[in-house]
């Protein structure tokens, strides 16, 4: 792994555990064992660095969504379970939360270029879930009264919120209980 990738990994972890405003280039340099100047060489501004971290994070999600869209063998429920997997993984990892969930909480203090990436992340999730719920309902697999966009918003905000509650309470069962309740709303009339 090259230095630039190591920097991105460490910054992502620091944001997920501390937040945007609670880490410095010196913290990153100390963690990796490099000089602070090495970070400035790759990323002259903190906003540039964090923008790249969020773009990379977003791309991972977009790649997963494209993979699920191309999967013609799995049911919509199975695709939803795979989609939820990364959220579950984060909820099970001690002391971290979703990168954009943290940044969303700090939104007003973020540089504009980072705000734009965080907003894209949230919008991309809503758009993909809306499509999944629309298709799943049309196929007769999902049954709910709300419109698909409202269901997408309910699901996404609940997943993000459940991760935060798990971190604050240490209740490891909380996330799975929320997911189970959410899935129930897809299979019966509200």
Secondary structure by P-SEA (a helix, b strand, c coil): ccaaaaaaaaaaaaaaccccccccaaaaaaaacccaaaaaaacccaaaaaaaaaaaaaaaaaaaaaaaaacccccaaaaaaaaaaaaaaaaaccccccaaaaaaaacccccaaaaaaaaaaaaaaaaaaaaaaaaaaaaccccccccaaaaaaaaaaaaaaaaaaaaaccccaaaaaaaaaaaaaacccc
